[in-house]
């Protein structure tokens, strides 16, 4: 999962994410006084040495009006512009098989200078970012960063689809963008579909909500009668009040290739909200893909989402039973069926210890009490990314809203997309929390992302909670469930618990990098010419807060590097 290494007064720990590494730094207090920050070099499995770069410098002010192009021009190696933070999430541009090494140097201010640097203690940690820790389970994330410096650098804010979008446009001009934005999550889905293409004995059952990703649609259509599709038909997915829904075209496409009797529509009490692919052989489920990611353009390439895959007949069988219940029985009977009665536990070789629950339930506590109890019982940390908190209710939301007052936790923060049009970042121990209004994002991103913002589209679409990832009892929850009380009684959803350190850590790294990304955007938005962003010089004592006894930053520093 990653190493921890100490050399002289410097400690570095690397936590393994999915295609990403969380680097945690610590120094002995005596080194903090003259500490300028940290320089990091990434050493790839092929042996290439790649210095990480910083777009903040000692001399160049960054304000809200600073453009992406201007910030790109500021990038300097961290040996010249060190990282003035005690953790950093790194996304290598390529993630080949093998071991990545990170060489970290504590950079110090040279005697008598405000900005000149000299190297201090140095150490190195190693991590494999490609090989899944479990042979029969894989986890992946989308990048969710169409609104980012990286997307501007690589693709110059190019649009993601023709206007108007259809279900039969040529995706080849967008292939590089889709590959980068979809990251591991899209690869996992297309690998799953490739297995179906290659083996005519396999069939697939599909639960779909948003359903307009062109390549996925046409790969499924090519399977003909080997596909069964259960498609949500709530208002947003049918032609309604003069608005055309692409899901109606998707319905027609799959029905024409598989047969009308291979497509069914419905929406339980409110939504058929699962996003699931189930492979069957001879009618028996063998593998399943699920998570928060809709099989749609924005699901794969705009939103922050997760996908997980179980190559396990027992877990796949549970999903298959949920599909069969919805396919063969009245939807109104789902909440009283054995499928929705509680959690189904699973452990075994090649799998993380896990459990899965399917909704709708007769009571939200059937699924949500376990999540709420895990948050309430967390000993050190709670990290999350939940689509909606502000107006939702139920036992999970009650516990999440208590987190800013939880002085017993070393770390408690996350991200949420509020329905009032803002992205909010909670930070442990902080009375005030920064907001990023959609208007600021709209100025920085290309279509169709800005169109989604203007029409209440969702960017932060994860539904995950992680407790004590670096502690004695790590646990994570994820799936399609929005974790809200009423939704668990009216939506068709699935929710998975992972009682596993490697999986919890991967979700934690994702939660941390999302919080860091939006926290920085909020800070940049508030920066002015009077109070710009730049690196702190000698005497400005940037590290002080990280060593203030029992401060949020001090607790975070010691927990992450432990």
C-alpha positions as a Python dict, from the first residue, in 0.01 Angstrom:
ca = {
    (1, 'X'): (0, 0, 0),
    (2, 'X'): (298, 233, 45),
    (3, 'X'): (598, 302, 264),
    (4, 'X'): (690, 529, 551),
    (5, 'X'): (1051, 645, 575),
    (6, 'X'): (1243, 866, 818),
    (7, 'X'): (1582, 1024, 757),
    (8, 'X'): (1730, 1262, 1011),
    (9, 'X'): (1445, 1500, 1104),
    (10, 'X'): (1227, 1428, 797),
    (11, 'X'): (948, 1167, 774),
    (12, 'X'): (755, 1085, 456),
    (13, 'X'): (469, 842, 411),
    (14, 'X'): (303, 752, 82),
    (15, 'X'): (-58, 630, 72),
    (16, 'X'): (-168, 436, -237),
    (17, 'X'): (-463, 577, -424),
    (18, 'X'): (-601, 451, -755),
    (19, 'X'): (-350, 594, -1003),
    (20, 'X'): (-255, 857, -746),
    (21, 'X'): (-27, 888, -443),
    (22, 'X'): (-93, 1084, -126),
    (23, 'X'): (241, 1205, 9),
    (24, 'X'): (243, 1301, 377),
    (25, 'X'): (538, 1497, 520),
    (26, 'X'): (650, 1558, 875),
    (27, 'X'): (955, 1715, 1037),
    (28, 'X'): (1080, 1743, 1391),
    (29, 'X'): (987, 2080, 1544),
    (30, 'X'): (1348, 2199, 1542),
    (31, 'X'): (1355, 2180, 1161),
    (32, 'X'): (1030, 2373, 1120),
    (33, 'X'): (1175, 2716, 1208),
    (34, 'X'): (1375, 2757, 887),
    (35, 'X'): (1162, 2528, 671),
    (36, 'X'): (1084, 2668, 325),
    (37, 'X'): (877, 2367, 213),
    (38, 'X'): (927, 2035, 39),
    (39, 'X'): (1083, 1944, -293),
    (40, 'X'): (957, 1624, -456),
    (41, 'X'): (1091, 1414, -740),
    (42, 'X'): (883, 1137, -895),
    (43, 'X'): (1084, 838, -1020),
    (44, 'X'): (883, 625, -1260),
    (45, 'X'): (904, 244, -1290),
    (46, 'X'): (1120, 300, -1601),
    (47, 'X'): (1364, 512, -1398),
    (48, 'X'): (1270, 857, -1531),
    (49, 'X'): (1323, 1132, -1273),
    (50, 'X'): (1042, 1389, -1292),
    (51, 'X'): (1053, 1690, -1058),
    (52, 'X'): (710, 1793, -937),
    (53, 'X'): (631, 2158, -1010),
    (54, 'X'): (458, 2434, -818),
    (55, 'X'): (262, 2722, -973),
    (56, 'X'): (310, 2938, -668),
    (57, 'X'): (645, 3114, -634),
    (58, 'X'): (808, 3352, -385),
    (59, 'X'): (787, 3655, -615),
    (60, 'X'): (490, 3622, -851),
    (61, 'X'): (149, 3716, -705),
    (62, 'X'): (-158, 3510, -800),
    (63, 'X'): (-503, 3670, -766),
    (64, 'X'): (-857, 3581, -865),
    (65, 'X'): (-802, 3741, -1207),
    (66, 'X'): (-487, 3540, -1283),
    (67, 'X'): (-561, 3331, -1593),
    (68, 'X'): (-474, 2963, -1640),
    (69, 'X'): (-215, 3062, -1902),
    (70, 'X'): (-47, 3303, -1661),
    (71, 'X'): (-36, 3038, -1387),
    (72, 'X'): (110, 2780, -1626),
    (73, 'X'): (393, 3019, -1701),
    (74, 'X'): (478, 3038, -1329),
    (75, 'X'): (546, 2665, -1287),
    (76, 'X'): (883, 2596, -1123),
    (77, 'X'): (1042, 2276, -991),
    (78, 'X'): (964, 2230, -623),
    (79, 'X'): (1337, 2254, -552),
    (80, 'X'): (1295, 2625, -646),
    (81, 'X'): (930, 2671, -542),
    (82, 'X'): (877, 2418, -263),
    (83, 'X'): (541, 2283, -152),
    (84, 'X'): (436, 2474, 158),
    (85, 'X'): (199, 2210, 287),
    (86, 'X'): (240, 1884, 475),
    (87, 'X'): (59, 1665, 223),
    (88, 'X'): (32, 1649, -153),
    (89, 'X'): (-162, 1426, -394),
    (90, 'X'): (31, 1336, -710),
    (91, 'X'): (-129, 1210, -1033),
    (92, 'X'): (142, 1073, -1264),
    (93, 'X'): (52, 1135, -1631),
    (94, 'X'): (120, 765, -1699),
    (95, 'X'): (76, 477, -1456),
    (96, 'X'): (269, 175, -1587),
    (97, 'X'): (318, -149, -1397),
    (98, 'X'): (591, -137, -1138),
    (99, 'X'): (709, 75, -849),
    (100, 'X'): (702, 453, -830),
    (101, 'X'): (951, 619, -598),
    (102, 'X'): (916, 964, -447),
    (103, 'X'): (1232, 1140, -333),
    (104, 'X'): (1147, 1419, -88),
    (105, 'X'): (1380, 1691, 39),
    (106, 'X'): (1304, 1931, 321),
    (107, 'X'): (1412, 2264, 170),
    (108, 'X'): (1544, 2524, 412),
    (109, 'X'): (1601, 2897, 380),
    (110, 'X'): (1967, 2979, 334),
    (111, 'X'): (2116, 3184, 620),
    (112, 'X'): (2051, 3555, 583),
    (113, 'X'): (1812, 3521, 286),
    (114, 'X'): (1436, 3559, 256),
    (115, 'X'): (1400, 3330, -48),
    (116, 'X'): (1729, 3156, -128),
    (117, 'X'): (1709, 2783, -56),
    (118, 'X'): (1935, 2501, 49),
    (119, 'X'): (1852, 2130, 76),
    (120, 'X'): (1800, 1972, 414),
    (121, 'X'): (1720, 1610, 503),
    (122, 'X'): (1608, 1383, 222),
    (123, 'X'): (1433, 1046, 210),
    (124, 'X'): (1253, 824, -40),
    (125, 'X'): (934, 611, -39),
    (126, 'X'): (803, 356, -288),
    (127, 'X'): (454, 256, -401),
    (128, 'X'): (291, 45, -673),
    (129, 'X'): (7, 253, -821),
    (130, 'X'): (-112, 3, -1081),
    (131, 'X'): (-144, -348, -934),
    (132, 'X'): (-480, -382, -753),
    (133, 'X'): (-437, -496, -393),
    (134, 'X'): (-714, -756, -440),
    (135, 'X'): (-715, -1010, -723),
    (136, 'X'): (-1095, -1020, -764),
    (137, 'X'): (-1176, -656, -697),
    (138, 'X'): (-1084, -329, -866),
    (139, 'X'): (-1166, 33, -785),
    (140, 'X'): (-1138, 329, -1019),
    (141, 'X'): (-1225, 698, -1038),
    (142, 'X'): (-1297, 951, -1308),
    (143, 'X'): (-1079, 1260, -1299),
    (144, 'X'): (-1373, 1501, -1269),
    (145, 'X'): (-1141, 1784, -1369),
    (146, 'X'): (-1275, 1933, -1687),
    (147, 'X'): (-1254, 2256, -1486),
    (148, 'X'): (-885, 2243, -1410),
    (149, 'X'): (-548, 2381, -1502),
    (150, 'X'): (-452, 2037, -1632),
    (151, 'X'): (-743, 2017, -1878),
    (152, 'X'): (-665, 2368, -2001),
    (153, 'X'): (-300, 2270, -2047),
    (154, 'X'): (-366, 1945, -2230),
    (155, 'X'): (-681, 2019, -2431),
    (156, 'X'): (-711, 2399, -2435),
    (157, 'X'): (-1063, 2384, -2290),
    (158, 'X'): (-1196, 2199, -2594),
    (159, 'X'): (-1567, 2102, -2592),
    (160, 'X'): (-1657, 1744, -2503),
    (161, 'X'): (-1923, 1677, -2768),
    (162, 'X'): (-2082, 1833, -3076),
    (163, 'X'): (-2366, 2075, -3032),
    (164, 'X'): (-2634, 1948, -3021),
    (165, 'X'): (-2531, 1622, -2859),
    (166, 'X'): (-2684, 1308, -3010),
    (167, 'X'): (-2636, 935, -2951),
    (168, 'X'): (-2466, 874, -3286),
    (169, 'X'): (-2192, 1136, -3316),
    (170, 'X'): (-1836, 1034, -3409),
    (171, 'X'): (-1645, 1005, -3081),
    (172, 'X'): (-1300, 966, -3240),
    (173, 'X'): (-1213, 1340, -3234),
    (174, 'X'): (-1275, 1335, -2857),
    (175, 'X'): (-1093, 1010, -2780),
    (176, 'X'): (-790, 1164, -2607),
    (177, 'X'): (-1006, 1389, -2392),
    (178, 'X'): (-1233, 1102, -2293),
    (179, 'X'): (-939, 876, -2209),
    (180, 'X'): (-787, 1141, -1981),
    (181, 'X'): (-1109, 1258, -1815),
    (182, 'X'): (-1256, 910, -1772),
    (183, 'X'): (-930, 785, -1620),
    (184, 'X'): (-943, 438, -1459),
    (185, 'X'): (-1323, 435, -1428),
    (186, 'X'): (-1389, 450, -1802),
    (187, 'X'): (-1113, 195, -1872),
    (188, 'X'): (-1279, -47, -1631),
    (189, 'X'): (-1618, -11, -1801),
    (190, 'X'): (-1480, -54, -2151),
    (191, 'X'): (-1268, -354, -2045),
    (192, 'X'): (-1587, -508, -1905),
    (193, 'X'): (-1767, -446, -2235),
    (194, 'X'): (-1472, -590, -2429),
    (195, 'X'): (-1508, -916, -2236),
    (196, 'X'): (-1871, -932, -2348),
    (197, 'X'): (-1776, -864, -2709),
    (198, 'X'): (-1513, -1138, -2705),
    (199, 'X'): (-1727, -1413, -2549),
    (200, 'X'): (-2064, -1483, -2712),
    (201, 'X'): (-2164, -1703, -2417),
    (202, 'X'): (-2184, -1400, -2188),
    (203, 'X'): (-2495, -1186, -2140),
    (204, 'X'): (-2531, -857, -1957),
    (205, 'X'): (-2799, -696, -1743),
    (206, 'X'): (-2793, -317, -1716),
    (207, 'X'): (-2941, -83, -1457),
    (208, 'X'): (-2914, 268, -1609),
    (209, 'X'): (-3014, 614, -1491),
    (210, 'X'): (-2847, 888, -1702),
    (211, 'X'): (-2770, 695, -2021),
    (212, 'X'): (-2620, 876, -2319),
    (213, 'X'): (-2247, 785, -2348),
    (214, 'X'): (-2227, 709, -2719),
    (215, 'X'): (-1958, 440, -2721),
    (216, 'X'): (-2118, 246, -2434),
    (217, 'X'): (-2459, 259, -2602),
    (218, 'X'): (-2332, 126, -2933),
    (219, 'X'): (-2119, -148, -2775),
    (220, 'X'): (-2426, -267, -2587),
    (221, 'X'): (-2642, -244, -2899),
    (222, 'X'): (-2390, -461, -3085),
    (223, 'X'): (-2454, -741, -2835),
    (224, 'X'): (-2810, -774, -2960),
    (225, 'X'): (-3035, -999, -2756),
    (226, 'X'): (-2758, -1068, -2504),
    (227, 'X'): (-2858, -741, -2332),
    (228, 'X'): (-3137, -673, -2084),
    (229, 'X'): (-3179, -306, -1995),
    (230, 'X'): (-3375, -164, -1701),
    (231, 'X'): (-3387, 212, -1768),
    (232, 'X'): (-3508, 491, -1543),
    (233, 'X'): (-3808, 676, -1683),
    (234, 'X'): (-3844, 959, -1431),
    (235, 'X'): (-3916, 1305, -1573),
    (236, 'X'): (-3558, 1396, -1666),
    (237, 'X'): (-3525, 1085, -1885),
    (238, 'X'): (-3835, 1114, -2100),
    (239, 'X'): (-3949, 1375, -2347),
    (240, 'X'): (-4121, 1623, -2120),
    (241, 'X'): (-4255, 1977, -2156),
    (242, 'X'): (-4093, 2019, -2498),
    (243, 'X'): (-3751, 1895, -2384),
    (244, 'X'): (-3601, 1596, -2564),
    (245, 'X'): (-3422, 1339, -2346),
    (246, 'X'): (-3140, 1140, -2501),
    (247, 'X'): (-3249, 843, -2289),
    (248, 'X'): (-3551, 804, -2519),
    (249, 'X'): (-3310, 760, -2812),
    (250, 'X'): (-3101, 516, -2607),
    (251, 'X'): (-3416, 320, -2527),
    (252, 'X'): (-3505, 297, -2895),
    (253, 'X'): (-3149, 195, -2994),
    (254, 'X'): (-3124, -94, -2747),
    (255, 'X'): (-3482, -205, -2815),
    (256, 'X'): (-3415, -220, -3190),
    (257, 'X'): (-3106, -437, -3144),
    (258, 'X'): (-3200, -653, -2845),
    (259, 'X'): (-3576, -667, -2893),
    (260, 'X'): (-3847, -463, -2727),
    (261, 'X'): (-3895, -730, -2462),
    (262, 'X'): (-3530, -682, -2354),
    (263, 'X'): (-3589, -323, -2238),
    (264, 'X'): (-3801, -222, -1942),
    (265, 'X'): (-3850, 116, -1782),
    (266, 'X'): (-3955, 229, -1437),
    (267, 'X'): (-3866, 451, -1144),
    (268, 'X'): (-3972, 287, -814),
    (269, 'X'): (-4120, 556, -586),
    (270, 'X'): (-3899, 825, -740),
    (271, 'X'): (-3594, 702, -934),
    (272, 'X'): (-3433, 387, -1069),
    (273, 'X'): (-3098, 528, -964),
    (274, 'X'): (-2851, 235, -983),
    (275, 'X'): (-2571, 229, -1240),
    (276, 'X'): (-2484, -140, -1275),
    (277, 'X'): (-2353, -389, -1533),
    (278, 'X'): (-2391, -760, -1449),
    (279, 'X'): (-2218, -1030, -1655),
    (280, 'X'): (-2393, -1367, -1666),
    (281, 'X'): (-2281, -1701, -1803),
    (282, 'X'): (-2558, -1950, -1863),
    (283, 'X'): (-2789, -1720, -1670),
    (284, 'X'): (-2563, -1718, -1361),
    (285, 'X'): (-2410, -1384, -1256),
    (286, 'X'): (-2030, -1397, -1254),
    (287, 'X'): (-1905, -1035, -1247),
    (288, 'X'): (-2050, -693, -1171),
    (289, 'X'): (-1960, -327, -1212),
    (290, 'X'): (-2130, -66, -993),
    (291, 'X'): (-2057, 268, -826),
    (292, 'X'): (-2165, 631, -850),
    (293, 'X'): (-2089, 679, -1222),
    (294, 'X'): (-2377, 704, -1467),
    (295, 'X'): (-2318, 564, -1815),
    (296, 'X'): (-2339, 912, -1962),
    (297, 'X'): (-2121, 1184, -2108),
    (298, 'X'): (-2113, 1383, -1786),
    (299, 'X'): (-2089, 1069, -1570),
    (300, 'X'): (-1764, 957, -1732),
    (301, 'X'): (-1606, 1283, -1844),
    (302, 'X'): (-1739, 1575, -1637),
    (303, 'X'): (-1825, 1456, -1288),
    (304, 'X'): (-1615, 1317, -1005),
    (305, 'X'): (-1728, 955, -979),
    (306, 'X'): (-1622, 609, -868),
    (307, 'X'): (-1660, 263, -1017),
    (308, 'X'): (-1589, -74, -856),
    (309, 'X'): (-1579, -420, -1004),
    (310, 'X'): (-1630, -755, -832),
    (311, 'X'): (-1510, -1065, -1019),
    (312, 'X'): (-1703, -1278, -775),
    (313, 'X'): (-2015, -1488, -844),
    (314, 'X'): (-2154, -1438, -494),
    (315, 'X'): (-2144, -1057, -502),
    (316, 'X'): (-2256, -1058, -866),
    (317, 'X'): (-2536, -1293, -765),
    (318, 'X'): (-2666, -1041, -513),
    (319, 'X'): (-2678, -774, -783),
    (320, 'X'): (-2838, -1026, -1017),
    (321, 'X'): (-3110, -1096, -760),
    (322, 'X'): (-3181, -723, -731),
    (323, 'X'): (-3206, -694, -1108),
    (324, 'X'): (-3436, -999, -1133),
    (325, 'X'): (-3660, -859, -858),
    (326, 'X'): (-3700, -532, -1050),
    (327, 'X'): (-3737, -710, -1385),
    (328, 'X'): (-3995, -973, -1290),
    (329, 'X'): (-4192, -825, -999),
    (330, 'X'): (-4388, -502, -948),
    (331, 'X'): (-4156, -224, -840),
    (332, 'X'): (-4384, -144, -548),
    (333, 'X'): (-4297, -481, -394),
    (334, 'X'): (-3919, -428, -397),
    (335, 'X'): (-3892, -271, -51),
    (336, 'X'): (-4058, -572, 116),
    (337, 'X'): (-3863, -834, -78),
    (338, 'X'): (-3575, -1035, 76),
    (339, 'X'): (-3337, -847, -159),
    (340, 'X'): (-3403, -520, 27),
    (341, 'X'): (-3420, -667, 378),
    (342, 'X'): (-3067, -578, 494),
    (343, 'X'): (-2695, -606, 434),
    (344, 'X'): (-2539, -906, 259),
    (345, 'X'): (-2191, -979, 393),
    (346, 'X'): (-1905, -1112, 180),
    (347, 'X'): (-1538, -1191, 238),
    (348, 'X'): (-1294, -1433, 81),
    (349, 'X'): (-975, -1480, -114),
    (350, 'X'): (-909, -1199, -358),
    (351, 'X'): (-1181, -974, -211),
    (352, 'X'): (-1197, -697, 46),
    (353, 'X'): (-1428, -768, 338),
    (354, 'X'): (-1750, -604, 224),
    (355, 'X'): (-2128, -594, 241),
    (356, 'X'): (-2395, -469, 0),
    (357, 'X'): (-2747, -332, 51),
    (358, 'X'): (-3015, -267, -210),
    (359, 'X'): (-3292, -8, -185),
    (360, 'X'): (-3568, 102, -170),
    (361, 'X'): (-3622, -13, 188),
    (362, 'X'): (-3923, 15, 413),
    (363, 'X'): (-3709, 230, 647),
    (364, 'X'): (-3391, 426, 568),
    (365, 'X'): (-3218, 284, 877),
    (366, 'X'): (-3200, -57, 706),
    (367, 'X'): (-2898, 66, 506),
    (368, 'X'): (-2805, 403, 656),
    (369, 'X'): (-2777, 314, 1024),
    (370, 'X'): (-2454, 123, 959),
    (371, 'X'): (-2303, 428, 786),
    (372, 'X'): (-2419, 667, 1057),
    (373, 'X'): (-2281, 441, 1332),
    (374, 'X'): (-1944, 423, 1156),
    (375, 'X'): (-1923, 804, 1142),
    (376, 'X'): (-2033, 840, 1504),
    (377, 'X'): (-1784, 576, 1613),
    (378, 'X'): (-1487, 703, 1413),
    (379, 'X'): (-1182, 738, 1635),
    (380, 'X'): (-957, 967, 1426),
    (381, 'X'): (-1088, 1069, 1086),
    (382, 'X'): (-1394, 1102, 866),
    (383, 'X'): (-1355, 1202, 502),
    (384, 'X'): (-1637, 1229, 253),
    (385, 'X'): (-1766, 1346, -81),
    (386, 'X'): (-2146, 1351, -86),
    (387, 'X'): (-2348, 1507, -364),
    (388, 'X'): (-2604, 1683, -143),
    (389, 'X'): (-2603, 1763, 227),
    (390, 'X'): (-2774, 2096, 280),
    (391, 'X'): (-3138, 1989, 237),
    (392, 'X'): (-3109, 1612, 279),
    (393, 'X'): (-3204, 1435, 601),
    (394, 'X'): (-3162, 1099, 770),
    (395, 'X'): (-2912, 940, 1008),
    (396, 'X'): (-2606, 984, 784),
    (397, 'X'): (-2671, 1352, 721),
    (398, 'X'): (-2723, 1410, 1093),
    (399, 'X'): (-2377, 1269, 1165),
    (400, 'X'): (-2206, 1451, 877),
    (401, 'X'): (-2345, 1786, 990),
    (402, 'X'): (-2197, 1726, 1335),
    (403, 'X'): (-1844, 1681, 1197),
    (404, 'X'): (-1727, 2045, 1219),
    (405, 'X'): (-1786, 2029, 1595),
    (406, 'X'): (-1617, 1690, 1646),
    (407, 'X'): (-1309, 1791, 1847),
    (408, 'X'): (-1236, 1423, 1914),
    (409, 'X'): (-1139, 1369, 1549),
    (410, 'X'): (-797, 1452, 1410),
    (411, 'X'): (-939, 1507, 1060),
    (412, 'X'): (-1298, 1560, 946),
    (413, 'X'): (-1371, 1720, 613),
    (414, 'X'): (-1504, 1664, 264),
    (415, 'X'): (-1687, 1811, -31),
    (416, 'X'): (-2051, 1841, -124),
    (417, 'X'): (-2249, 1988, -411),
    (418, 'X'): (-2520, 2204, -258),
    (419, 'X'): (-2851, 2258, -434),
    (420, 'X'): (-2816, 2631, -364),
    (421, 'X'): (-2548, 2641, -632),
    (422, 'X'): (-2220, 2615, -444),
    (423, 'X'): (-1952, 2361, -373),
    (424, 'X'): (-1876, 2350, -5),
    (425, 'X'): (-1566, 2223, 173),
    (426, 'X'): (-1591, 2123, 538),
    (427, 'X'): (-1270, 2140, 737),
    (428, 'X'): (-1220, 1989, 1079),
    (429, 'X'): (-1216, 2244, 1359),
    (430, 'X'): (-1299, 2538, 1131),
    (431, 'X'): (-1603, 2749, 1215),
    (432, 'X'): (-1611, 2902, 866),
    (433, 'X'): (-1610, 2698, 547),
    (434, 'X'): (-1517, 2828, 200),
    (435, 'X'): (-1762, 2831, -89),
    (436, 'X'): (-1698, 2813, -463),
    (437, 'X'): (-1999, 2960, -645),
    (438, 'X'): (-2087, 2806, -979),
    (439, 'X'): (-2033, 3140, -1147),
    (440, 'X'): (-1660, 3119, -1076),
    (441, 'X'): (-1642, 2770, -1222),
    (442, 'X'): (-1842, 2876, -1526),
    (443, 'X'): (-1581, 3136, -1617),
    (444, 'X'): (-1305, 2874, -1616),
    (445, 'X'): (-1448, 2574, -1801),
    (446, 'X'): (-1559, 2474, -2152),
    (447, 'X'): (-1898, 2355, -2279),
    (448, 'X'): (-2083, 2135, -2200),
    (449, 'X'): (-1967, 2181, -1839),
    (450, 'X'): (-2069, 2545, -1824),
    (451, 'X'): (-2409, 2455, -1973),
    (452, 'X'): (-2458, 2198, -1698),
    (453, 'X'): (-2377, 2457, -1435),
    (454, 'X'): (-2633, 2694, -1580),
    (455, 'X'): (-2898, 2418, -1575),
    (456, 'X'): (-2825, 2285, -1224),
    (457, 'X'): (-2606, 1999, -1347),
    (458, 'X'): (-2393, 1811, -1098),
    (459, 'X'): (-2014, 1806, -1085),
    (460, 'X'): (-1938, 1646, -747),
    (461, 'X'): (-2131, 1323, -793),
    (462, 'X'): (-1947, 1090, -554),
    (463, 'X'): (-2138, 931, -270),
    (464, 'X'): (-1865, 812, -34),
    (465, 'X'): (-1774, 821, 333),
    (466, 'X'): (-1441, 700, 475),
    (467, 'X'): (-1373, 647, 846),
    (468, 'X'): (-1031, 592, 1006),
    (469, 'X'): (-852, 506, 681),
    (470, 'X'): (-517, 522, 863),
    (471, 'X'): (-644, 374, 1187),
    (472, 'X'): (-732, 47, 1358),
    (473, 'X'): (-1066, -12, 1185),
    (474, 'X'): (-1070, 144, 837),
    (475, 'X'): (-1407, 143, 663),
    (476, 'X'): (-1554, 304, 351),
    (477, 'X'): (-1903, 328, 202),
    (478, 'X'): (-1981, 396, -164),
    (479, 'X'): (-2230, 321, -440),
    (480, 'X'): (-2519, 492, -613),
    (481, 'X'): (-2702, 582, -291),
    (482, 'X'): (-2714, 954, -209),
    (483, 'X'): (-2709, 854, 161),
    (484, 'X'): (-3024, 1056, 228),
    (485, 'X'): (-3309, 925, 440),
    (486, 'X'): (-3608, 967, 210),
    (487, 'X'): (-3411, 859, -98),
    (488, 'X'): (-3345, 517, 56),
    (489, 'X'): (-3721, 456, 67),
    (490, 'X'): (-3810, 574, -286),
    (491, 'X'): (-3504, 511, -507),
    (492, 'X'): (-3365, 194, -656),
    (493, 'X'): (-3003, 209, -536),
    (494, 'X'): (-2711, 7, -405),
    (495, 'X'): (-2468, 82, -125),
    (496, 'X'): (-2148, -109, -46),
    (497, 'X'): (-1943, -118, 273),
    (498, 'X'): (-1570, -195, 249),
    (499, 'X'): (-1402, -296, 575),
    (500, 'X'): (-1057, -297, 421),
    (501, 'X'): (-753, -73, 466),
    (502, 'X'): (-641, -64, 103),
    (503, 'X'): (-987, 22, -31),
    (504, 'X'): (-1056, 276, 245),
    (505, 'X'): (-721, 443, 173),
    (506, 'X'): (-797, 470, -200),
    (507, 'X'): (-1131, 638, -123),
    (508, 'X'): (-958, 862, 133),
    (509, 'X'): (-698, 979, -122),
    (510, 'X'): (-983, 1068, -359),
    (511, 'X'): (-1170, 1258, -87),
    (512, 'X'): (-854, 1449, 12),
    (513, 'X'): (-761, 1552, -340),
    (514, 'X'): (-1115, 1674, -411),
    (515, 'X'): (-1112, 1884, -94),
    (516, 'X'): (-768, 2022, -177),
    (517, 'X'): (-871, 2109, -533),
    (518, 'X'): (-1182, 2304, -437),
    (519, 'X'): (-1025, 2457, -128),
    (520, 'X'): (-751, 2605, -347),
    (521, 'X'): (-1005, 2734, -599),
    (522, 'X'): (-1188, 2910, -316),
    (523, 'X'): (-865, 3059, -183),
    (524, 'X'): (-761, 3180, -529),
    (525, 'X'): (-1101, 3336, -584),
    (526, 'X'): (-1054, 3541, -265),
    (527, 'X'): (-698, 3651, -351),
    (528, 'X'): (-649, 4021, -428),
    (529, 'X'): (-360, 4247, -522),
    (530, 'X'): (-343, 4355, -158),
    (531, 'X'): (-345, 3995, -34),
    (532, 'X'): (-226, 3776, -324),
    (533, 'X'): (-125, 3412, -322),
    (534, 'X'): (248, 3345, -321),
    (535, 'X'): (494, 3134, -126),
    (536, 'X'): (577, 3255, 222),
    (537, 'X'): (928, 3390, 278),
    (538, 'X'): (1158, 3356, 576),
    (539, 'X'): (1001, 3525, 875),
    (540, 'X'): (644, 3470, 754),
    (541, 'X'): (646, 3137, 939),
    (542, 'X'): (416, 2941, 708),
    (543, 'X'): (466, 2616, 904),
    (544, 'X'): (360, 2760, 1243),
    (545, 'X'): (-6, 2650, 1217),
    (546, 'X'): (102, 2293, 1143),
    (547, 'X'): (275, 2274, 1482),
    (548, 'X'): (28, 2469, 1695),
    (549, 'X'): (-78, 2218, 1963),
    (550, 'X'): (-408, 2048, 1878),
    (551, 'X'): (-477, 2272, 1578),
    (552, 'X'): (-660, 2117, 1278),
    (553, 'X'): (-350, 2140, 1061),
    (554, 'X'): (-130, 1985, 1329),
    (555, 'X'): (-372, 1695, 1377),
    (556, 'X'): (-387, 1642, 1001),
    (557, 'X'): (-6, 1648, 971),
    (558, 'X'): (50, 1387, 1240),
    (559, 'X'): (-233, 1157, 1126),
    (560, 'X'): (-142, 1148, 757),
    (561, 'X'): (230, 1090, 821),
    (562, 'X'): (184, 835, 1097),
}
